[in-house]
Amino acid sequence: MANINILKPTSANFQTYLYIGTGLIFVSIFDVFLRSFFNINFSTSLPGILNFFLPLIIGLIGFQMIRLEYSGNSIVDKINQSVNNNTFNAGLTLVIIFLTLLVIPPALNWMIFEATISGNTKEACAATEGACWTYIKVWFRRFMYGMYPNDFHWRINTAFITLIGFAFVGYLMRGKLKSYITFYYAIFYPIIAFIIINFLISGGSFGLEWVETNAWGGLSLTFIVSFFGLIFCFPLGMILALGRRSELPIIRYISIGYIEFWRGVPLITVLFMSSVMFPMFLPSDAFVDKLIRVIAAIILFEAAYVAEVIRGGLQALPRGQYDAAKSLGMGYWKMQIFVILPQALKLVIPGIANTFLALVKDTPLIFVVGLSEVVGMLQMAKTNPKWLGYAMEGYIFASILFWAICYAMSKYSQYLELKYKTER
Amino acid sequence: MSESIIQMKEVNKWFGDFQVLKDINLEVKEKQKIVVCGPSGSGKSTLIRCINRLEEHQKGQIIVDGNELSEKTKDIEKIRAEVGMVFQQFNLFPHLSILDNCTLAPIWVKKTPKKQAEELAMKQLEQVQIADQAAKFPGQLSGGQQQRAALARALCMEPKIMLFDEPTSALDPEMIKEVLDAMVSLAKAGMTMIVVTHEMGFAKEVADEVVFMDEGMIVERAKTTDFFANPKNERTKLFLSQIL
């Protein structure tokens, strides 16, 4: 009975089966390829559903015919092991290949071949079916700088370039200066950053015209919010994590209360509160800028998450490390700073990176208080009567931007992980 | 003989409802070497962990070098700096090189200048014969080397008392000797030592007295030769017959 199965190859007749099988697989893929790229469909004469599934059926028969263990051909063996070890996997392989073939050409067409980038008005895009990158081009400055006056964009650029410059100062620290590196990044750098942003971007002194934070926006605002968010939520989270593990009940309960409160409320309400409710509690003559309130809210919110991530790292350390540090006469802070935290933070780099990525991607939420970073500007551009109907281009642009930022951060965290890897 | 450097009077300790230490009375004089032995769960480790207050006792008195240990003790760090400890699991700091392991506490606790601390550390590492491993990280060393590094690290604080909590129990048999050798030479140099161990050979060689513990009590305490030649307590006899 077993011999009757004509789809099952044996080592004796495998060559023949191999030729026919690969032929069938090729035909099935080629059919989909033609359908997708040239709109040619050979099987139209067949009834509906059969026409639709024909390539899959042919491909499956082909895969069935080359499925033989230890065929002696290394390429075939590899295919059989990885994608063709049973009918279901062979089917999945085919479906994925078909879908890729069917999706890519239209996507490429839309994004590149039929897209327009020329001109400065909506009319330039009228003639084409493809994407209208003209829209992005025209609005580019708004997406980058928000409503910040065009003439002053150099101020934002200079501020960011200076900040990047200061960030590299740490690499230049050698010898004796090296022991101050943590101090530099943890305390000095944020202060420099604040001063630069305050004087250069906000202005109001040194002959620079004042630009109110309501006008700030676009990608530069994303950077500003994320930058201060990341820099301050980390130390705060660290302190909270230590607090939650403290032996002093008051500190412990305050930390637990803080963390559970901030983790329990949605960011969007926190932002809303910070902008609408918070000023009500201030004395009438006190004024805190909306942007600062929003950044503070984000810091307080994310710190709770960072704290829990770091606590995970603290708990992963064996008790012996604490014992050893104590037995050497180290007090609480020395033990934490030199022994516990360096090891714990190393362990939680992936978790911290996760939280930081989430923070960056949460920044668009500041639209609820009327601040428009890049996605907010997009929203604005999308509803502009002159440019209706190009939401898709905008969102793709924003996705690419965010993806690039987040991917870079993710890569950097992987680099850090490797750099600080230690054997246990 | 000089004054007792460690005095434990009627020390009691509970873990929850379970009493680990029952009326412990122990005096250790300067330069004395004491070996503590007994079956597992008898409270040996807890006993010596109480001496540098890694565990807190609930009743009784512990006086180390003239300072009583209690919740009111303000400078527990100062006392700990004088009491070195070597652990079963080495507990080296894996993110620091061996040299940095040895200099960390002297620099930050005793405020020794860095250069001086490094010289002392190299001297101690030479004593335990792993000076050539100073730049490596703990994970790159064998168990025996790690334990000797841990010993050197404790000695870098120049302690008056050394506590050993089963220092050879986590080691492969062929590495036990190198650690014991280092401990023997330390004993010969005149250190005050309390050693929890099952290495009876070591006890015979260096200990002045042996303390036998069972179920949280000190069952027997005797001069080393007496302890092995004619143990008095039935429980001690049974233990010795099993272990020797």
Interface residues (C-beta under 8 A of the other chain):
Chain A: P318 G320 Q321 D323 A324 A325 K326 S327 L328 G329 M330 G331 K334 F338 V339 P342 Q343 K346 Y420 T422 E423 R424
Chain B: N52 L54 E77 K78 R80 A81 E82 V83 G84 M85 F87 Q89 F90 N91 L92 F93 P94 H95 L104 A105 W108 V109 K110 F137 P138 G139 Q140 A150 R153 A154 M157 L163
